[in-house]
């Protein structure tokens, strides 16, 4: 669309308005002056008819029409008016410009007819004799008793004379209008410039502002509104400059943080266009990106690993504040890598979800060390188990055989027997953990739909048989109809370990309460005891391997420090969670939350807890 400068929009429009106003004023002024002028002429005519009336009565009554004719001519010369006297019969008896004998009867003239009715008549029409537009004033003359009209005095003037006078007036009005227009045009131009010049300055600065130059310094303007506009633009530019500086600083800080992170980070929008990627992600995924500022890069063009790409798609479908985690394996340059992925949606308060972010942890080394540790523990445990079995057998032979021992020798042998038994328990627990880890990684743990009641009852019965000396009181509440997908042997072992600890560390009067509750998707098992309780500082590390609250007492009671670690592993492979609440001298409460139905996609893919 073609545009024009503000000056050439304001100036012509103002000038046209002024011209229209002056034209209207002149037209109305001309009409008013003409009407007023005609009014003055009419009044003069009326006054003159009144003067002529005083000396015409005598001439008409005496019939001295010839003398009246001479008087009319003199009156016409003095007043410049055309004077005519007409009898009530319509006969012209005197005329200031023509001989009465040459004039026709005037009775039918409109002004004469009105005057014969006894009224003052004023009219304008074309003269039949002169063929020109005339202004007529006709006054009736009455007889001595005013009973009838005897004659009519008519004075007239050519309107052409009036038009000549009005033309001179019109010329003066036109000259005045032209001078007014010239002055108005100059003032209008100056006024339009007073508005357009500051706006032009603002326009030029605004163009610079749009191009990224935020250093605006508009001067103060004399017009208040424009001054406020310029001042507002200056303040907007200052605020925007500060915000850009802040955003740039924050972006640089974020980029510095991302560059220094040991994890790979990929951010992308809802259309799967790349927003940001740090160097660590490029190294982990072995990709090279040459990105221009305005270029959009699709994730599908840089992520060739299908499992990772599928994970990014699933992350976009996450609800707000939800996190998705997954482990994937892939081979790069004949090297097998293990990646732990964490995905979360990116949200904006106004726009809602705007994309997602994926954090990539290369856990290859951690997995390798974990495998080495697991293999080492399994191998060492197997290697130690054979000689330890032999030692236990020989000690029992020495203690129970026919060999005579002194009391001190027997005491030492009993100590060796207890320590060997303790070492055997530790090795068995380590082998259990190692076997559990190996089976889980190879997906060898089988899960079947099973009733919970027999599992709980069997675990409680086993614990009752192990502790005859303490006479524990174990109560349980479990509905026969509760079922879930589980490995019955592993779940029973987890319950045995927890209940066994409750009995082992409780006072002589042991009370353990086991309750099972079924919910829509989960089964919750709570195990309460009246034991000594656990201090809050020990709770975060309670499920670590070999962690003991009271090391001396644990060893004395035959604890290995691996029971709760085994429980945590078992609950984890069941895709469940375990919680503990405890206070000193107030007992403990262990809560196991297990899903009723396992997610098949997670079987064999879970990273076991490092405990």
N, C-alpha and C positions, 0 to 999 in steps of 0.2 A: 504494500500500500504506500502510495506517495505521501510524503509528509512535508509540512512547511514549518518554518521557524515561527516561534511564538510571536515575534515582533510583527510579522506579516499576517498573523491571524488577528492580533489585537488591533493594530493600527487601521486596516481597512474597515473592520467591523465598527470601531468607534467612529470613524469618519463617515460611514454610511448612516449611522444613527444620528450624528450631528446634522448631516445634510437633510435627512428626512424630517427631523425636528424643525430645522430652519425653514424648509419648504412648507410644512404645515403651518408654522407660525406666520410666514409671509402671506400664504393664501388667506388665512383667516384674518390677518391684519388688513390686507387689501380689501377684503369684503367689508370688514367693520368700518374702515375709513370711508369706503364708497357709500355705505349706508348712512354713516354720520354726515358725510358731505351732502348727500341727497336730502337728508333731514334738514340741514342748515338752509339749503336752497329752497326747500319747500316752505320753511318758516319765513324766509324772506318774501317768497311769493305771496304767502298768506298776509303778511304785514302790509305789503304793497297794495293788495286788493282792499284792505281796510282803509288805506289812505285814499285810494281812488274813489271809494264809495262815497266819501263826503262831498265831492264836487260833481259827481255824475248824476245824482238825483235831480238837481235843478235843470240840467240840460235835457234829461229824459222827459221830465214833466212839461217842460216848455217846448219840447220838440226841436230844439236847436241841435240837430244831429250833425250839421256841418261844422259848427264850432267845437262840438265834442270830438269830431274826427281830428281836428288840428291839435286839440289837447292830448289825444291818445298818442299822436306821433311824438309830441314833446315828451310825454311820459316814457315812451319806448326808448327814446334816445337817452333819457336820464337813467333809467333802471336797467337798460339792456335786456329787458324782458319783452316778449311779444305780447301786446295788450289787445284784447278783443272784447267788445261789448255786444251782447246779443239780447234782443227783446224776447219776451216769453213766447213769441210766435216762431222763433228760430231765425228771424231776420237779423243779419249783422248790420249794426248801425255805425260801428266804428272799428277800425283796425289800424294798428300802429305801422304796419308794413305794406298793406294792400288796400286798394280802394274797396269800400264796402259793397259797391255795386257789382264788383267782379266776383264776389264770394257767394257761394250757394247757401241754402238754408242749413243752419247748424243744429236744428232741434233734435236730430237723431244722434248727435254725438253723445257718447256715454257720460262724459263729465257734465254736459249741459242738461241731460235728462235728470241726472241726480240732483243738480243744483236747482232745477225747476221744481223739484219736490221740497225745496226749502233747506237743503243740506249742503254743507261745504264739500265739494268733490275734488279728489286728488287722483289722478290716473296718468299712466304712461302708455302711449301708443303712437303709431306712425301717422304723421300728418298726411292727409290726402293731397294737400296742396304742395307742401315742401318735400314730401316723400322721405321724411327723416323722422327718427324716433324722438318724441317730444315728451316733456314732463308738463302736465297741465294742472292748474289749480283754478277751480271755478267756484265763485261765491254768488249766492242769490241776492238780488235787490228787491226789497219789499215796498209796497205802497205805504201811504202815511199811517194806516192802522194795522199794518203787518198782516193783512188778511190774504194777500196773494202776492206771488212773485211777479214783478213787472219786467225785470231784466236780469241778465247774468254777466258778471265781470269775470273774464277768463284771462289769466296770465300763463304764459308758457315759455319754456326755454329748451333749446336743443340739447339732448343728452350727449351729443357729439362734443360739445364744449366740456361737459363733465368728464367724458372719457379722456380728453386731452389733458385735463388737470390730473386725472387719476393715473395717466401714463407717466407724467412727471413724478408723481408720488411713487409709482411702482419702480421707476428707475432708481430713485433714492433708496427704496427698500432693497432692491437687488444689489446695489453697491454696498449697502450696509451688511447684507447677507454674505457677499463675497469676502469682505474684510473679516467678518466674523468667522467664516469658514477657514480662511487662511490662518488666523490666529488660533482657531480650534485645532486645525491640522498640526500646527507646530507644537501646541501644548499636548495634543494626543500622542504625537510621535515621541515627545520627550517622556511622557508618562508611560507609554508602552516600553520605551527603552529602560526606564527606571525599574520595570518589572522583568523584562526579558534579559537584560545584561547580567544581573545577579543569577538568574536561573541558568543562563548560558555558562556562567562560571561554575555553578553547581553541577551542571551536566558534564562538563569536561572533567571535573574532579571525580564524578560518579563513574565515568568511563574508566579512569585510572583505577578507581576502587574495584570495579568489576574485573579488571585485569590482574588484581592481586596486590596492588599498591595500597596498603592501609594507612599510609602516612598522610592523612588528610589534614589540611590546615586552612579551612575556609575562613575568609575575613568576616568581620561583623558587617551586616547590611543595615541600611537605614529603615527599610520596611520591616515592621515587627514580625509578620508571618514568615517572610523569607529569612529573616535573622534567626528565628526559632528553628526553621528547617535546616539552615546551615549548621547551627549549633548542635542540633540533634544528630546530623550526619557526622559531625566531628566526634561526638561522644560514642556513636555506634562504631565508628572506625577504631576508636581507642579501645572499646570493649572487645571488639572482634579481634583486634591485634593481640590483646592480652590472652584471649581464649585460644587463638591460633598458636601463640607461643606456648601456652600451657599444654595444648593437645600435642604439639610437636615434641615438647619435653617428655610428656607421658609416653608418646609413641616410641621415642628413642630409648626411654627407660625400659619399656616392655620388650623392645627388640633386643636390648642389651641382656635383659633377664632371659629371654628365650634363647639367645645365642649362647649363654653360659649354662643353660640347663643340660643335665645329663640325659634327659628324656627327650624324645622326639615329639613335636607338637604340630598338628595339622588343624587349621580352622577353615571352614568352608560355609557358604550360605545355603539357603533352601534350594537353590537351583544347581547345587553341586559345583559352584564356581569357587576356586581356591581364594581364600582371604589372606591366609598367612601360613608359612611353613618355616621352621627353623632349620639351622644347619645340621643338627643332630638327626632330625627326621630324614634329611637328604642322605646322610651317611648310612643310617640304618637301612633305608630302603634302596640305597644305591641309585639315586636319581639325580639328574642335573636339570635345573630350571633356569631359563633365560627369559625373564618376565619384564615387559615394558609396563609403564605405569597404567596405561589405558587398556592393556590387553587382559582379557579374561581367559583363565585356564581351567578347563574341566578336570575334575578328579580322575575321570576315566582315562585321561591322556597321560597322567603321571603315575597312577597306581596300577601296576600290572599284576599285583598279587590279588587273586580273586577273593580269598577269605578276608583280606583287609578291606577290599572295596565293599564287600557285602556288609562288613561291620559298620562302615561309614553310612551305608544306607539305613541300617537298623537304628543307628544313633539319631538320624533325622526324625525318626518316628517316636522318639522318647518323649514322655511328658515332662513338664517343667520340674526341675529339682530331682530328676531321676538319673541314676548312673548305670551304665552298662559296662560289664567287664567280660573279657574273653582272652583265652590263650590260643595262639596260633603258632604253627611250626612251618618253616619253609627253608629251602636249600638255596644258598647263594654262593657261587664259585666253589661248588662241591663241599661247602661248609653248612652244616645244619644249624639254623638259628631258631631260638625260642623267643617269641614276643608276647608281652602282656599288654593288652589294650584296655584303655579306660575311656569311655565315651560319655559325653554330656551335652545337652542342648544349649545353644547360645540364645539368650532371651534379652529383649529390650522392653522397658516398662511401657512404652507407647505402642510399639509395633508387635509385641509378643515374641514368638520364636523367629529368629533371623538366621539360624543356621545351627551348626554343631562344632564341637572340638573333640579331637581324639588325641590322647596322650599315649605314646608308644614307649614302653620300657623293654630294652633288650636284656632279657634275663638268661641269656645263653650261658654266661659264666656262672651265674647263681645255680642254674639247673645242673651244670656240669659238676660244680662243687657239691651240690646236694646229692647227685648220683654217686660221686666219689665217697661222700660221707656214708650214704646208705649202703653202698657196696662194702665199704670198710667195716661198718658195724655188723653187717650180715656175715661177712667172711670171718672177722675176728670172733664173733659170737659162735659160729660153727666150729672154728678151730679150737676155741676154749672149752667148748661143751664136752668134747671127748675126754681130754685129760682131767677135766673137773669131775666127770662121772667116775673115772677111775679113782681119783682121790677120795670122793665120797664113799665109794665101795670099800676101799682099803681101810678108811677110818672106822666105818661101821664094823668091819671084820675085826679090827683091833679092839674095839669097844665091846663087841658081843662074843668074841672068841674065848678060848680057854687060856689065853695069855694073861698072866698075873701082872697087874700094874699098881704102882704106888698111887696114892690119892692125888699127888701133884701131877703125875703123868696123865691120869684119867681126866683131871681138870683141863689140862692143855689139849687133850684130844677132843673134849667136849667143845672147847672154844673153836678149834679147827673145824669141827663138824658144823657148828652154827655159822661160821664165816663162809664155809663152802656152800652151805644151803642158801645163804644170802646171795652169794655170787651166782649160784645156780638160778635163783629167782630173777636177778638182774639180767642174766644172759637170756632167760626165757622171755622176759619182757622186751628185750632188745630184738630178739628174733621175731616176736609178735609184731612189733612196729615195722621191722624190715619187711616181713612177709606181707603186712597190710599195705605198705607203700608199693611193693612190687605188684601185688594183685590189682591194686587200684589203677596203677599206670597202664597195666596190660588189660584192663577191663575184665579181670577174672573174678571180681566180686559179683556174686549172683544175688538178685533181689526177687523175692516172691511176695505175693499178697498173703499176709499171715495175720492171725489174731494176736493182739497184744497181751491178753490176759495170761496165756501159758508162758510167755517169755518172762513176764514180771514175776509170776509165781515161782518159776524155776530158779530165777536169780535169787529170790528171797530164801528159798529152801537151801540153796547152796551156801549162802551166808550163815544161815542158822546152824548148819552142820559144821562149819569151820570154827565157831566160837561157842563151844559148850560152856566154857568157864564163866563167861559174862552173862549168860542167860538173857540175850537181847529180846526186847519187845518190838516186833516189827509188824506194823499194820499197813494194809494197802487197800485201796479202793480203785477198782478197775472194771469197767463194764465189759461183759463177755462179747458184746457186739462190735467193739472197736477193732478195726482192721487197718492195716497200712502196708505199703510196699517196703520190705526191709530184708536184711540178712539176719535171720533169727539168732544165729550163733554170735555174731559180732555185737548185736544190740544187747543180748543177754550178758556178754562179757563187760560191756560198758556199765550196765546196771550193777553187776556184781562188784566192779571196782569201786563205784561210788558208795554203795551200801556197805561194802567191806571196810572202806575208810571210815565211814560214820561209826561203825561198831568198834573198830580198832582204836580210834582216838577218843572215844567217848568214855565217860566215867563208868563205874561198875554197873550202875543202873542205866541200861541203854534203851532209848526210845527212838525208833525211826518210823516215819510216816511217809508212805509212797502213795501218790494220787495221780490218776490218769484222767485227762479231760479231752473230749473230742470237740473240735470246732469245724467250721465250714471247710477249711483246706488243710488244717494242721492238727497234730496230736501234741498235747503238752503234758509232760511228765514232771512232777515236782517231788523232790526227796528232801524232807526236813529231818533234822536230828537235834538232839539235845546236848551236843558235844561242846567243847570249850570255845568254839568259834574261831574266826580267823581275823587278824588285824587288817585294816583297810590297805596298808602299804604292801601287803603280800598278795592281794587279790589280782592285780594285773599280771603277775608272773606265775600264778597258781598252776597253769597248764603247761609250763615249760618242762622239758626233760631234766630230770635229776634235781629239780628245784624242791627244796625242803624248807618248811617253816621252822621246825625245831630239828636240826640234823641229828643231834644225839638221840632224841626220843624216837625219831623215825627209824634209825638203824636198830635201836633196841627192840622196836616192835616189828622189825623185819620188813620195813618199807623199802622199796627200790627207788622211789622218786620218779617212776615212769607210768604209774597207774592212770593219773589224770591226763597225761599226754596221750596215752592209748585211747582214753575215753573221747578226747577232743578229735582224734583222727577218725574214730568210728562214727561219731556224730556228723563229722564233715563229709565223709563219703556217703552218708545218708542225706546229704544236701540240707542238713539241719543246723541248729545253733544251740550253744550251751551257755548258760548264765549262772552266776553264783552271787548270792547275797549272804553276808555274814557280819557279825559283830562279836567282839570278845565276850565270852561267858554267856552268849545268847544263842548258841547253836548256829547251824548253817542251813541254807536252802539252795539246792541245785535244781535248775530248771532246764529240761531238755525239750526243745521245740522241733518236731519232725514233720515233714510234709506227708500227707496221706498218699499222694501220688508223686513219684519221682519224675523229674524232667529228663527225658531220655537224651536230649541234646547235650546235657552236661556230664553224662556218665563217661568216665575215663578222661575228661578234659580238665578236671579241677586240679589246681595247684594245692597240694596238701600244705597245711600250716607249718611254718618252720619253728617247731617247738620240740 
